Amino acid sequence: MVYRRNQGPVTDGGPIVTEKVVYTRRISKVVKGGRHLRFNALVVIGDGEGMVGAGLGKATAIPDAVRKGGATARKRSIQIPLKGSTIPQETQAVYGASLVLIKPAPAGTGLIASGPVRAVLDAAGVKDAVAKSLRSRNPINVISATLKALGELKDPAVELAKRRGTAHPTAGL
């Protein structure tokens, strides 16, 4: 499903937000009358221009869980800096027992990453990067670690402007 950021479905030209279901699972709770079945859906959204988010939806049916996951992902989306088709610098993050390393790569390298990390980087618009997922392979923790790592990225031009004390990245050059 295609959405525009903070609005409904796209009807005209604007930032197109794509939604991808990365992981679903059936969970059950044993109650007096038997088992109560529910579903989880992990959804990643992104506009391909640096905006990316992920959300976990839970419901009694998969379509409802996907809808809830997409709504949560839109609320928790972040903007990351891009340097051409890659990220500005190497980054890593730990979430739970998952460790994710992401490195920039030269143009033409492509996206070398595992399934959950690839989904997040692709939704963000990163075309060239190398990523490694270590320790736990739980997709929920891997995606959370990936978003944490991407959230720590800094735009080099903005950081340089802050150090120089100028208001705009191109001012003072």
Stockholm file with secondary structure:
# STOCKHOLM 1.0

chainA/1-173         MVYRRNQGPVTDGGPIVTEKVVYTRRISKVVKGGRHLRFNALVVIGDGEGMVGAGLGKATAIPDAVRKGGATARKRSIQIPLKGSTIPQETQAVYGASLVLIKPAPAGTGLIASGPVRAVLDAAGVKDAVAKSLRSRNPINVISATLKALGELKDPAVELAKRRGTAHPTAGL
#=GR chainA/1-173 SS CEECTTSSBCCSSSCCEEEEEEEEEEEEEEETTEEEEEEEEEEEEECSSSEEEEEEEEESSHHHHHHHHHHHHHHTCEECCCBTTBCSSCEEEEETTEEEEEEECCTTSCEECCHHHHHHHHHHTCCSEEEEEEECCCHHHHHHHHHHHHHTCCCHHHHHHHHHTCSSTTTTC
#=GC SS_cons         CEECTTSSBCCSSSCCEEEEEEEEEEEEEEETTEEEEEEEEEEEEECSSSEEEEEEEEESSHHHHHHHHHHHHHHTCEECCCBTTBCSSCEEEEETTEEEEEEECCTTSCEECCHHHHHHHHHHTCCSEEEEEEECCCHHHHHHHHHHHHHTCCCHHHHHHHHHTCSSTTTTC
//
